[in-house]
């Protein structure tokens, strides 16, 4: 059920203002974080993989974006759920998601530097990636600048948005989540 919800949410993408046009936020991480809170990191990773395998059927990134998404959301779920499950509380949920948001900022930056940009630069000139970003943010003039001023802030913002939405749901579902913790 969580994989189905997460899959549907992944198809609803929203661009962020002042961000490169191809970086879009989806809310598929919210059910992943909730299942991580309930059952731990492995079920959250399974949901992430199922969601991304389904999304690969309509991939516009040659499946590299989905592989990066598996790394990013899995790292978020693992860190968040492990921190949360040590002391399940609303405060712990907030701290765990702050740690998770920091983690996806780093993991997302590394995935962009070592997976996404190298892949796309093989199928298109690097300028086709950097120029649209530079038009929005003049500080983005190279791959490293893209990672620092594009990918890192994007993943931090994504982590904050997913965390806030998950916290709102956690408040409503905290009793249910605690009753399902295994």
SEVOBA-421707 format. One line per 4 residues: number of its first residue (from 1); for each residue y negated, z negated, x negated of N, C-alpha, C, O. Coordinates in pm, 1 decimal. Atoms other than C-alpha are relative to their C-alpha. Layout:
% SEVOBA-421707
NUM	Y Z X Y Z X Y Z X Y Z X | ...
//
This chain:
% SEVOBA-421707
1	119.0 0.0 -83.6 0.0 0.0 0.0 -125.8 0.0 -88.3 -219.8 75.4 -63.4 | 116.3 5.7 88.7 -242.5 -91.1 -280.3 -17.0 131.5 -76.4 -129.7 174.9 -100.4 | 9.1 -128.9 69.0 -158.7 232.0 -463.6 -57.9 106.6 92.6 -137.4 189.8 49.0 | 54.3 -97.2 -96.7 -232.0 434.1 -147.3 -149.4 -21.6 20.5 -226.7 74.2 21.1
5	142.7 29.3 -17.9 -564.4 259.1 -92.2 -78.0 41.5 -124.3 -183.7 103.8 -114.5 | 65.8 -33.4 125.9 -655.6 299.0 -457.9 -9.1 151.6 -19.7 -110.4 202.2 -67.9 | -0.2 -146.7 12.2 -559.2 669.0 -452.5 -107.9 61.6 88.2 -181.8 149.5 43.8 | 102.7 -52.4 -91.1 -779.1 738.0 -149.9 -138.6 -28.3 -55.6 -225.4 59.1 -54.7
9	131.4 35.7 53.4 -1070.2 551.5 -307.7 -36.1 81.2 -124.5 -154.1 104.3 -151.0 | 29.5 -78.3 120.8 -1035.4 754.1 -629.3 -57.2 137.2 34.7 -132.5 195.0 -43.6 | 50.8 -131.5 -38.9 -1107.8 1074.6 -438.7 -143.8 -5.7 51.7 -206.0 98.3 72.8 | 138.2 16.3 -45.1 -1442.4 932.8 -321.6 -83.0 -38.8 -121.8 -87.8 -155.5 -160.4
13	75.5 21.5 123.2 -1665.6 971.2 -626.1 -149.8 6.5 26.8 -196.8 83.9 110.2 | 145.3 2.7 -13.6 -2034.7 891.2 -658.7 -63.4 10.2 -138.0 -25.9 -63.6 -229.1 | 71.7 -4.2 128.6 -2266.3 997.2 -941.7 -97.0 -117.9 -8.6 -141.0 -171.4 93.1 | 99.4 104.9 22.2 -2494.4 736.0 -1093.4 -130.2 63.6 -47.2 -128.4 154.4 -130.3
17	127.4 -53.5 48.6 -2863.6 806.4 -1137.3 -17.9 -30.0 -149.2 26.4 -133.7 -198.6 | 30.6 13.0 142.2 -2975.8 853.3 -1497.1 123.9 -1.6 -89.9 117.3 -45.0 -204.9 | -123.2 -10.0 77.5 -2617.4 908.6 -1611.9 40.1 146.5 -9.2 2.6 226.3 76.7 | -48.9 -137.5 8.4 -2453.1 1228.9 -1732.1 66.3 41.5 131.7 134.9 -39.1 194.6
21	-42.6 -43.3 -133.7 -2364.4 1439.2 -1424.9 150.5 -5.8 25.0 193.1 -16.4 140.0 | -145.1 -0.4 -19.2 -1989.5 1440.4 -1483.8 58.5 -141.1 2.6 177.5 -157.3 29.4 | -46.7 138.1 -9.4 -1964.9 1059.4 -1498.9 -23.8 -49.3 142.1 -137.6 -64.3 186.4 | 9.4 42.1 -139.3 -1888.7 943.5 -1148.0 81.2 -127.0 20.0 185.1 -147.7 -42.6
25	-65.6 126.9 -30.9 -1791.9 606.2 -1008.7 89.1 18.4 121.8 51.1 84.4 218.5 | -82.9 12.6 -120.3 -1503.3 554.1 -772.1 39.5 -146.9 10.2 31.8 -221.0 -87.8 | -28.3 141.4 -24.3 -1394.2 225.5 -621.5 149.0 -32.8 -4.3 191.8 -136.4 46.6 | -145.4 20.4 3.6 -1021.8 260.1 -689.8 41.0 -123.2 -78.7 153.9 -170.2 -64.4
29	-32.9 119.0 78.0 -1035.8 -35.0 -928.3 2.6 -128.3 81.5 64.5 -226.3 40.1 | 5.0 122.7 -81.0 -1104.5 -287.1 -650.3 140.6 -42.9 44.7 178.0 -157.8 21.0 | -135.8 43.5 -36.9 -748.9 -286.5 -505.2 84.9 -34.7 -121.9 173.3 -120.1 -114.3 | -75.5 27.6 122.6 -615.3 -282.8 -861.5 -29.8 -141.0 -49.4 61.5 -213.2 -89.5
33	35.3 136.3 41.0 -806.6 -599.5 -949.3 59.1 -103.2 94.9 107.8 -207.5 51.2 | -53.7 95.5 -97.9 -698.0 -769.6 -627.8 150.7 -16.9 -18.3 200.6 -129.4 -14.1 | -144.9 14.5 20.2 -329.9 -692.4 -686.4 28.8 -69.9 -132.8 127.8 -141.9 -145.2 | -14.8 73.6 125.7 -373.2 -814.4 -1044.3 -18.0 -149.3 19.7 54.0 -229.1 -40.4
37	19.3 141.2 -31.4 -505.8 -1143.4 -909.8 121.6 -56.7 71.9 164.6 -168.7 44.4 | -111.4 48.5 -81.5 -218.2 -1170.7 -664.7 131.5 -6.5 -77.0 203.3 -106.2 -69.2 | -134.1 -12.1 58.0 78.7 -1060.2 -873.3 3.4 12.6 -152.5 111.1 15.8 -212.1 | 3.8 -8.7 145.3 -38.0 -1031.9 -1233.6 -27.0 140.5 -49.3 -43.4 233.5 29.6
41	42.1 -127.8 58.5 -111.7 -749.1 -1472.9 96.3 117.4 19.9 51.2 230.5 37.8 | -93.8 -113.2 -8.4 209.2 -542.5 -1447.2 -10.1 74.8 132.9 -17.9 197.7 130.7 | 17.3 -74.8 -125.2 181.7 -459.7 -1073.7 -133.2 75.6 4.6 -141.0 184.7 61.1 | 129.7 -69.1 3.5 -185.4 -373.1 -1131.9 8.9 126.8 -85.1 -49.5 229.6 -50.9
45	-19.0 -119.0 84.8 -85.0 -135.4 -1411.2 81.8 104.5 76.0 50.4 223.4 70.2 | -81.3 -94.1 -77.6 182.9 20.2 -1186.2 -84.4 72.0 105.3 -72.4 193.3 122.7 | 87.4 -60.7 -101.3 -73.9 78.2 -909.8 -93.8 101.1 -66.5 -116.3 209.7 -13.0 | 89.4 -91.2 73.2 -310.9 235.0 -1164.5 72.9 128.1 -37.5 19.4 237.5 -19.1
49	-77.6 -118.1 41.4 -40.3 469.0 -1295.0 33.8 87.2 121.1 17.8 209.1 115.4 | -33.2 -77.6 -120.6 73.0 573.3 -944.2 -122.4 75.7 49.9 -114.8 194.9 79.4 | 124.1 -61.3 -47.3 -287.3 639.6 -837.7 -39.0 118.4 -88.4 -75.1 224.8 -38.0 | 40.4 -107.6 90.0 -359.3 847.0 -1146.4 101.1 114.1 -4.5 62.0 229.1 -24.7
53	-98.5 -108.7 -8.6 -31.2 1041.4 -1124.2 -27.9 87.7 121.5 -19.8 210.2 112.7 | 35.1 -77.3 -119.5 -126.9 1145.1 -770.5 -127.5 80.2 -25.2 -136.7 196.9 13.0 | 127.6 -68.1 26.7 -479.8 1230.8 -886.6 17.0 115.1 -98.8 -60.8 210.4 -96.2 | -25.5 -107.8 96.6 -336.7 1446.0 -1168.9 31.9 131.5 70.6 9.9 238.5 13.9
57	-32.2 -122.4 -74.1 -221.6 1693.5 -902.3 -124.5 82.8 30.4 -114.5 203.3 53.4 | 125.1 -73.6 -25.6 -587.1 1787.0 -846.1 -98.3 -20.7 -114.8 -219.5 -11.5 -95.0 | 84.3 32.3 115.0 -719.3 1706.5 -1193.8 -91.7 114.9 -38.7 -51.5 231.2 -39.2 | 95.4 -97.1 53.6 -1028.5 1884.0 -1317.9 -20.9 -23.5 -149.1 -104.9 40.8 -212.0
61	17.2 35.2 140.5 -988.6 1731.9 -1663.6 124.4 29.8 -83.0 136.7 -19.2 -195.3 | -124.2 -25.9 71.9 -648.8 1866.2 -1765.6 83.2 -125.4 -16.5 162.2 -136.1 -110.2 | -70.3 128.3 -4.8 -512.4 1518.7 -1687.6 -46.2 -99.5 -107.0 0.3 -213.5 -108.8 | 50.6 90.6 102.7 -698.9 1369.6 -1985.3 -86.3 -109.2 62.6 -81.4 -224.3 19.2
65	81.9 99.5 -69.4 -945.3 1195.5 -1752.6 85.2 -105.0 67.6 50.5 -223.1 67.6 | -90.0 94.8 -65.6 -659.5 1037.4 -1562.1 69.1 -90.7 -102.6 88.5 -209.6 -77.4 | -59.2 83.4 105.2 -494.4 919.5 -1885.3 -100.6 -103.4 -49.4 -65.5 -219.1 -72.3 | 104.4 94.7 40.0 -824.6 763.9 -1990.9 -21.1 -105.4 108.1 -42.3 -222.7 77.6
69	16.1 94.1 -110.5 -856.1 606.8 -1644.9 111.2 -104.1 0.3 86.8 -221.4 28.3 | -111.4 95.2 8.9 -511.5 450.2 -1684.8 -31.3 -105.0 -106.6 -13.4 -224.5 -83.4 | 33.4 94.8 107.1 -622.5 294.8 -2014.3 -112.7 -94.2 40.8 -104.1 -215.3 20.2 | 117.9 79.3 -34.8 -959.1 178.0 -1880.4 32.2 -100.9 110.0 7.9 -220.5 93.4
73	-26.3 92.5 -111.2 -845.9 32.2 -1546.4 113.8 -96.5 -30.9 112.1 -210.7 15.0 | -107.1 92.5 38.2 -527.2 -112.8 -1691.9 -55.0 -111.6 -88.3 -18.0 -227.9 -71.8 | 58.4 103.9 85.7 -728.1 -293.7 -1958.9 -83.3 -97.5 82.9 -80.5 -218.1 58.8 | 79.7 84.6 -89.9 -964.8 -423.6 -1689.0 92.7 -94.7 76.6 67.6 -215.0 83.1
77	-92.2 80.0 -80.7 -673.8 -543.9 -1474.5 73.4 -103.9 -84.0 90.4 -217.7 -40.2 | -74.1 93.3 84.6 -482.9 -703.9 -1762.3 -89.3 -118.0 -38.9 -51.7 -233.8 -20.7 | 90.1 108.2 42.9 -779.4 -900.1 -1897.2 -39.8 -86.1 119.0 -31.7 -208.7 112.1 | 46.5 75.5 -117.0 -908.1 -999.7 -1553.4 110.9 -85.5 60.3 90.4 -203.3 89.4
81	-106.5 76.2 -66.1 -573.7 -1101.7 -1408.6 52.9 -112.5 -88.4 85.8 -219.7 -37.7 | -49.0 106.9 87.7 -463.0 -1299.1 -1714.5 -97.3 -117.7 -4.8 -55.0 -233.2 -1.2 | 99.6 107.3 0.8 -788.8 -1495.7 -1728.3 1.2 -71.8 134.8 -0.6 -194.8 139.8 | 4.1 59.7 -133.8 -788.5 -1550.7 -1350.4 122.0 -87.9 26.7 109.2 -197.7 80.7
85	-123.6 68.7 -37.0 -426.3 -1659.5 -1324.1 19.1 -132.1 -75.5 103.3 -213.0 -36.6 | -7.2 129.2 69.7 -476.9 -1943.9 -1576.7 -59.3 -111.1 85.6 -14.0 -225.4 79.4 | 65.3 98.7 -86.0 -703.2 -2120.4 -1324.6 -59.8 74.1 119.6 -179.1 104.3 119.7 | 48.9 -81.1 -111.9 -730.3 -1935.4 -991.0 -108.8 -71.0 81.2 -81.8 -166.5 153.9
89	112.9 52.8 -75.3 -1074.5 -2010.5 -848.8 -106.2 108.6 5.9 -95.9 210.4 -62.5 | 107.1 -99.5 -9.3 -1388.4 -1824.2 -752.7 -73.8 10.9 -133.2 -110.7 120.6 -175.1 | 67.5 -2.1 130.3 -1551.3 -1924.7 -1082.7 84.6 76.6 -102.1 32.5 157.1 -179.2 | -90.7 -69.2 91.0 -1246.0 -1804.7 -1275.2 3.8 149.7 30.4 12.0 231.7 -61.0
93	2.9 -141.8 -37.2 -1251.2 -1478.2 -1079.7 -123.4 66.9 -58.7 -114.6 176.9 -113.4 | 124.4 -56.8 54.5 -1612.9 -1419.6 -1181.9 8.5 12.3 -152.0 -28.5 115.5 -208.0 | -12.9 -5.3 146.1 -1543.3 -1506.0 -1546.7 100.3 106.5 -43.2 78.9 177.3 -141.6 | -103.4 -97.2 36.9 -1230.5 -1292.1 -1552.5 -52.2 143.0 13.9 -20.0 229.8 -67.3
97	52.3 -135.6 -17.8 -1414.9 -990.0 -1418.4 -112.5 30.6 -98.3 -131.1 146.3 -136.2 | 99.4 -22.2 106.1 -1701.6 -1038.3 -1664.6 71.5 39.9 -129.0 28.1 131.2 -199.2 | -79.3 -36.0 118.3 -1440.9 -1031.6 -1942.5 59.1 140.0 15.5 63.1 217.5 -80.0 | -54.7 -133.5 -26.0 -1281.2 -726.4 -1779.3 -105.5 108.4 -12.7 -77.7 215.5 -66.7
101	108.2 -99.0 10.8 -1616.2 -544.9 -1753.8 -35.8 25.4 -146.2 -60.9 139.1 -185.9 | 25.4 -17.1 143.6 -1679.4 -608.8 -2122.9 112.4 81.3 -64.4 87.9 166.5 -149.7 | -115.6 -70.9 55.3 -1328.6 -484.2 -2200.5 -6.4 148.9 31.7 17.6 231.3 -56.6 | 1.0 -143.6 -31.0 -1368.1 -154.9 -2012.1 -116.7 71.5 -66.1 -111.4 192.7 -86.9
105	109.8 -61.4 74.1 -1699.4 -95.5 -2185.4 49.9 45.5 -136.7 18.9 155.8 -181.7 | -54.3 -33.4 131.9 -1518.6 -101.9 -2518.6 111.2 104.9 12.2 109.4 205.8 -58.3 | -113.6 -92.5 -14.7 -1197.9 71.7 -2402.9 -48.4 137.1 48.2 -1.1 239.8 -0.4 | 54.1 -127.1 -48.6 -1393.8 338.2 -2211.5 -72.6 76.2 -109.2 -62.2 198.6 -117.1
109	70.3 -65.3 111.6 -1609.4 408.8 -2515.7 100.3 59.9 -98.5 84.1 173.1 -144.1 | -103.3 -49.6 92.3 -1302.5 441.0 -2738.4 76.3 118.2 60.6 106.2 215.1 -9.3 | -70.1 -111.0 -66.5 -1124.6 662.6 -2482.1 -85.4 125.8 -2.7 -33.1 235.2 -23.8 | 88.0 -116.2 6.5 -1427.9 891.1 -2470.4 -4.9 56.3 -141.5 5.6 177.4 -160.5
113	13.3 -46.8 138.8 -1461.8 908.1 -2848.9 128.0 64.1 -52.6 122.9 165.0 -122.9 | -123.6 -46.5 61.7 -1095.3 960.1 -2929.2 90.1 83.3 90.5 185.6 144.0 42.1 | -84.0 -79.2 -90.9 -949.6 1127.1 -2616.1 -81.0 107.7 72.3 -56.3 227.2 55.6 | 68.1 -91.9 -90.4 -1194.3 1283.3 -2373.9 -84.9 103.5 -72.8 -66.1 223.5 -53.2
117	89.4 -93.9 68.2 -1460.6 1436.3 -2597.5 78.7 92.4 -93.9 54.0 213.0 -92.6 | -77.7 -93.4 83.2 -1210.6 1571.1 -2855.9 75.9 103.3 83.0 83.4 219.8 44.1 | -71.1 -95.6 -84.5 -1006.7 1728.7 -2573.5 -96.1 106.5 52.9 -70.4 226.2 39.6 | 93.1 -95.3 -60.2 -1304.8 1887.2 -2401.5 -67.8 88.6 -103.7 -102.0 203.3 -74.6
121	62.7 -82.9 103.2 -1455.1 2006.4 -2729.0 94.7 109.4 -49.3 51.0 203.2 -115.9 | -95.6 -106.7 33.7 -1135.4 2211.5 -2780.0 -5.0 113.1 103.5 26.3 227.7 71.3 | 1.5 -102.0 -104.7 -1181.0 2394.9 -2447.9 -140.9 48.6 34.5 -157.1 145.7 108.4 | 138.7 -42.5 -20.7 -1562.0 2418.5 -2446.1 -82.2 -48.4 -118.1 -44.6 -144.1 -185.9
125	83.4 46.9 112.2 -1839.6 2389.4 -2700.9 -52.7 -141.1 26.8 -82.4 -176.3 141.0 | 50.6 136.3 -12.6 -1954.0 2033.0 -2765.7 -139.5 -1.3 63.9 -175.4 -95.9 134.1 | 134.5 -8.7 -58.8 -2305.0 2144.7 -2667.5 5.1 3.1 152.8 -87.3 -44.5 218.6 | -13.9 -4.1 -146.1 -2178.7 2207.5 -2311.8 17.5 -140.8 57.3 -7.6 -163.9 175.6
129	-12.6 139.9 -41.8 -2106.2 1834.9 -2295.7 -129.7 -74.3 -29.4 -179.6 -148.7 55.1 | 116.1 76.6 45.7 -2405.6 1703.7 -2488.8 -129.0 45.6 68.5 -210.9 -38.5 105.4 | 126.9 -49.8 -55.7 -2681.7 1929.7 -2346.6 -32.0 -54.4 139.8 -145.4 -96.8 161.8 | 33.8 58.2 -130.4 -2652.3 1816.1 -1979.5 -32.3 -150.0 -9.8 -114.2 -202.3 65.7
133	27.3 143.2 20.0 -2646.9 1456.4 -2102.3 -139.1 -19.6 -60.8 -213.8 -108.9 -20.9 | 130.2 7.6 66.8 -2949.1 1514.7 -2327.5 -113.8 27.4 98.4 -222.4 -29.3 85.6 | 102.4 -30.3 -100.6 -3140.2 1659.7 -2030.1 -33.0 -124.0 83.8 -145.8 -139.3 130.6 | 21.3 122.2 -78.1 -3096.7 1326.0 -1849.8 -46.7 -113.9 -89.2 -133.8 -192.0 -50.7
137	32.8 107.8 93.4 -3118.4 1094.9 -2151.0 -23.0 62.0 -137.8 73.7 97.7 -205.1 | 29.9 -64.4 127.9 -3296.2 1235.0 -2460.3 63.6 -66.7 -122.2 71.6 -5.2 -228.5 | -65.7 66.5 113.1 -3121.8 977.3 -2681.8 140.0 55.2 -25.1 196.5 33.3 -132.3 | -134.4 -55.9 16.2 -2790.5 1160.0 -2625.3 -12.9 137.6 -64.4 -43.7 236.6 2.0
141	11.5 -125.2 74.1 -2790.4 1426.6 -2895.3 121.5 28.1 -88.9 121.4 122.4 -167.9 | -122.4 -17.9 77.7 -2442.9 1389.3 -3047.7 113.7 -71.0 73.2 92.3 -139.7 173.1 | -114.1 65.9 -63.6 -2094.8 1270.6 -2962.7 -14.1 -151.7 -9.1 9.3 -222.0 89.1 | 15.3 144.7 14.7 -2162.2 923.6 -3102.9 -110.1 -53.5 90.8 -95.4 -161.1 148.7
145	108.2 41.9 -89.8 -2490.4 901.9 -2909.3 47.2 3.7 145.1 8.6 -81.4 225.2 | -55.2 -4.9 -135.6 -2304.1 1009.3 -2594.5 84.3 -124.6 27.6 72.4 -185.7 133.9 | -84.7 118.0 -18.1 -2051.1 729.7 -2643.3 -87.1 -125.0 15.2 -62.2 -208.0 102.7 | 84.8 119.2 -0.3 -2324.4 472.3 -2712.4 -94.7 -6.1 119.9 -111.5 -112.2 180.2
149	104.0 0.6 -103.4 -2585.4 579.0 -2454.0 44.2 61.2 133.1 -32.0 61.1 229.8 | -52.6 -57.4 -123.7 -2366.3 749.6 -2192.3 124.3 -74.8 47.1 123.8 -139.6 151.8 | -129.2 57.7 -41.0 -2006.4 627.4 -2183.4 -3.8 -152.2 8.0 43.7 -210.0 105.8 | 1.5 147.3 0.1 -2067.5 262.3 -2276.9 -79.6 -56.2 118.5 -27.8 -141.4 190.6
153	72.1 54.1 -116.9 -2343.6 197.1 -2019.1 68.2 35.1 132.2 69.9 -46.3 224.6 | -69.9 -39.3 -122.3 -2149.5 391.4 -1755.4 114.8 -95.9 29.4 128.1 -145.1 141.4 | -115.1 88.4 -21.7 -1836.6 180.7 -1805.2 -43.0 -143.6 27.7 23.0 -213.6 104.6 | 50.7 132.9 -30.6 -2038.5 -140.5 -1807.4 -47.4 -7.5 145.5 -16.5 -103.1 216.6
157	47.0 -4.5 -139.1 -2207.7 -42.5 -1479.6 119.7 7.4 95.5 122.6 -60.7 198.0 | -121.3 -10.3 -82.2 -1868.6 58.3 -1336.7 69.4 -135.3 8.6 111.3 -176.6 116.8 | -63.0 131.2 0.8 -1723.8 -276.9 -1440.8 -74.7 -101.0 84.9 -13.3 -182.6 153.6 | 81.7 92.6 -80.1 -2011.8 -465.5 -1280.2 16.1 30.5 148.4 33.9 -60.9 228.9
161	-14.9 -37.8 -141.8 -1986.9 -269.6 -953.4 137.2 -39.7 52.6 147.4 -100.3 159.3 | -135.4 37.1 -43.0 -1608.7 -312.8 -931.6 14.8 -151.8 8.4 79.8 -203.1 99.5 | -7.8 146.1 -0.6 -1645.4 -681.5 -1016.3 -70.7 -59.4 121.1 -16.4 -147.3 188.0 | 75.0 53.7 -114.2 -1911.0 -747.4 -752.9 73.4 25.8 131.2 83.5 -63.3 215.5
165	-73.5 -30.5 -122.9 -1713.1 -569.9 -481.6 128.6 -82.3 10.5 164.2 -129.8 118.3 | -122.1 80.3 -0.9 -1394.1 -748.4 -581.7 -32.3 -146.2 30.5 40.7 -211.5 105.0 | 39.4 137.9 -29.2 -1574.0 -1083.8 -578.9 -31.1 -19.2 147.9 6.1 -120.7 206.8 | 28.4 9.3 -143.4 -1702.0 -1014.8 -227.3 129.4 -4.2 81.1 142.6 -83.9 174.1
169	-129.4 1.0 -68.9 -1348.9 -934.4 -112.8 79.1 -126.0 -31.9 147.6 -180.6 54.6 | -73.4 120.4 40.6 -1205.8 -1226.6 -309.0 -41.8 -118.6 86.7 42.6 -197.4 129.4 | 47.7 110.5 -84.3 -1426.1 -1468.4 -111.9 70.9 0.3 135.4 110.4 -104.7 186.1 | -64.4 -12.1 -131.2 -1275.3 -1336.6 212.5 151.2 -15.2 -8.2 214.2 -60.4 87.4
173	-146.0 -5.0 11.6 -919.8 -1309.7 80.1 57.8 -109.8 -87.9 177.8 -107.5 -115.4 | -47.2 94.8 101.3 -894.3 -1610.1 -154.2 124.8 -77.0 44.7 215.8 -98.0 -35.5 | -119.1 70.8 -47.5 -645.0 -1799.3 62.2 122.7 88.9 -3.7 229.9 46.3 -46.8 | -110.1 -96.7 1.6 -427.7 -1490.8 101.9 43.8 28.4 -142.9 163.4 33.9 -171.4
177	-33.2 -29.7 139.2 -447.1 -1414.4 -270.4 77.8 -115.7 -61.5 180.8 -94.5 -125.5 | -70.4 115.4 56.4 -347.6 -1767.1 -369.1 141.7 -15.5 56.8 233.6 -55.8 -14.5 | -133.0 14.3 -61.5 -56.3 -1764.6 -121.8 98.2 104.6 -51.5 219.5 85.2 -43.0 | -86.4 -108.1 48.6 77.1 -1441.2 -275.3 22.5 -4.9 -151.3 100.8 73.6 -204.8
181	-13.9 4.4 146.6 46.0 -1541.0 -641.4 142.9 -35.3 -37.1 199.1 -134.2 9.8 | -139.1 24.8 41.8 385.3 -1517.2 -806.0 4.9 -50.9 -140.4 113.1 -77.4 -192.8
//
